[in-house]
């Protein structure tokens, strides 16, 4: 089998089965594990998959920059944002992560809401500022333009002073084995710090994030309160996520 054919087979199987085990595929194709690992490495370098121990998982399309992510699952993100906003009750202290779904949460807050929104995203802060009774606390640091969020030691130090009721965590990958992940190490560190300061953490996950993985792990699924997914999420995906030990809510 030619290299190009083998790589296409890998991608097709990833799309169909959700994972590749290098040893099993090598035996099936009667080739060496080194050959399969080389294929996986080259596909990972091209952004086509995410390598893990023993094989590979689908790469998260949501790992692109903010402008690219704005074009993904736009209707789903509005629905998820509206659902997330409905969970923000008067008097709560809520941490809103950066990203396109968090932006939809900010936009759909009750106009009469009195609550405190904490964010390290300038774009989310501006959207929340449209609600005159919402108090906004910005966590400052180095602006990471790829995601339009502040990152670094200053953000983590400020997070240590918080005690929030709820954190809407944004990630690019949600997988029962690989956990919650994102594409940048500093972003992952900030997300971990914010997660540690919230009584509850919820992930609003559009379709392209589900059963996919990015390089930097934020937390296992078992550490968070719930994942909220779109209404058309396949039953197979719901079963896999629940088997990973997390409560899954489907947007009605």
Buried (B, 14 or more C-beta within 10 A) or exposed (E): EEEEEBBEBBBEBBEEEBBBBBEEBBEEBEBEBEBBBEBBEEBBEEEBBBBBEEBBBBBBBBBBEBEEBEEBBEEBBBBBBBBBBEBBEEEBBBBBBBBBBBBBBBBBBBEEBBBBBBBBBBBBBEBBEEBEEBEBBBBEBEBBEBBBBBBBEBBBEBBEEBEBBBBBBBBBBBBBBBBBBBBBEBBBBBBBBBBBBBEBBBBBBBBBBBBBBBBBBBBBBEBBBBBBBBEEBEEEBBEBBBEBEBEBEEBE
